[in-house]
Amino acid sequence: MEPLVYKKSRKVRGKEPIRHKLHVAKGDTVRVIRGESRGKEGKILHVYPKEFRVVVEGVNIVKKHKRATTPQGESGIIEFPAPIHASNVMLLDPKSGHPTRVRRRKDKDGTVERIAIKSGQPIPRVR
């Protein structure tokens, strides 16, 4: 007779989620190329590399109904930007302001520099 094995015990626990390499970073100005907010431009507020998602200022605004936690606390409807998939945004070219793909180049000192494919100019990192 076979021993009873539960499905939950077969799961691999403590597995680190995959961190995706993103073409954008916090502070970059991007344009949305797909979805409901197509054509909108904004600054990246937050990056989630494990989920491959980004939060763009003024894009994908959702409403959340908040209940007061205390009797004196405020309740109401809060609007905030929700994350969108990182593949739906493109970096803007620093020269022309149009969306462009990005190439990476290593300098002699080892720092990675992002280069706009359309104009060939480096895209500065906003820190």
C-alpha positions in Angstrom: 0.0 0.0 0.0 1.3 3.5 -1.0 1.7 6.2 1.6 -0.7 9.1 1.4 1.0 12.2 -0.1 -0.6 15.6 0.1 -0.3 18.0 -2.8 0.7 20.9 -0.7 3.7 19.1 0.6 5.1 18.7 -3.0 5.5 22.4 -3.4 9.0 23.8 -3.4 9.1 26.3 -0.6 11.4 29.2 -0.2 11.9 29.6 -3.9 13.1 33.0 -4.9 10.8 34.7 -7.6 12.4 35.6 -10.9 13.5 39.2 -11.1 13.0 40.5 -14.7 15.5 42.9 -16.3 13.6 46.1 -17.0 14.3 48.6 -19.7 12.9 51.4 -17.5 13.7 52.7 -14.1 12.1 54.9 -11.5 12.0 58.6 -12.6 12.1 57.8 -16.4 9.6 59.6 -18.6 7.6 57.0 -20.7 4.7 56.8 -23.1 2.0 54.1 -22.8 1.8 52.2 -26.1 -0.9 49.6 -25.3 -4.1 49.5 -23.3 -6.8 51.9 -22.2 -4.3 54.7 -21.4 -2.6 54.5 -24.8 -0.8 57.6 -25.8 -0.5 59.1 -22.3 2.9 60.2 -21.0 4.1 60.2 -17.4 6.9 59.6 -15.0 7.5 56.2 -13.5 6.7 56.3 -9.7 7.4 52.7 -8.8 9.0 49.6 -10.3 8.1 46.0 -9.5 10.8 43.8 -11.1 9.4 40.5 -9.7 6.0 41.1 -11.3 7.4 43.0 -14.4 5.2 45.9 -13.7 5.5 49.7 -13.3 3.4 52.5 -11.9 3.2 55.5 -14.2 2.0 58.9 -13.0 -1.6 59.7 -14.2 -2.0 56.3 -15.9 -4.4 53.4 -15.0 -6.2 55.4 -12.3 -8.3 53.2 -10.0 -10.7 54.0 -7.2 -10.5 52.4 -3.8 -13.3 52.7 -1.2 -11.7 53.2 2.2 -13.6 52.6 5.4 -12.7 54.7 8.5 -10.6 52.6 10.9 -11.5 54.8 13.9 -14.6 56.8 14.6 -12.7 60.0 14.1 -11.0 58.7 10.9 -12.0 59.7 7.4 -13.6 57.4 4.9 -14.2 57.9 1.3 -13.1 57.1 -2.3 -9.4 57.3 -3.0 -8.0 57.5 -6.5 -4.5 56.3 -7.2 -2.4 54.9 -10.2 -2.3 51.1 -10.4 0.6 49.1 -11.9 0.7 48.3 -15.6 2.8 45.7 -17.4 6.3 47.0 -18.3 6.0 45.8 -21.9 3.2 48.4 -22.4 5.5 51.4 -21.9 8.4 52.8 -24.0 11.1 55.3 -23.0 11.1 58.7 -24.6 14.0 59.7 -26.8 15.8 62.7 -25.1 16.4 64.4 -28.5 13.1 64.1 -30.2 10.6 63.2 -27.4 9.3 60.2 -29.4 9.2 56.6 -28.0 12.3 54.6 -28.6 13.8 51.2 -27.9 16.9 51.0 -25.7 20.4 49.6 -26.2 22.8 49.0 -23.3 26.5 49.9 -23.6 29.3 49.3 -21.1 31.8 52.1 -20.5 35.4 51.5 -19.9 35.0 51.9 -16.2 32.2 49.3 -16.2 29.1 51.4 -15.8 26.1 50.5 -18.0 24.8 53.3 -20.1 21.4 53.3 -21.9 21.3 54.5 -25.5 18.2 55.5 -27.5 18.1 53.5 -30.8 16.4 56.3 -32.7 18.9 59.1 -32.1 21.9 57.2 -30.6 22.0 59.6 -27.6 22.5 58.3 -24.1 19.5 58.4 -21.8 20.4 59.8 -18.4 19.5 58.0 -15.2 17.2 60.0 -12.9 18.2 59.3 -9.3 
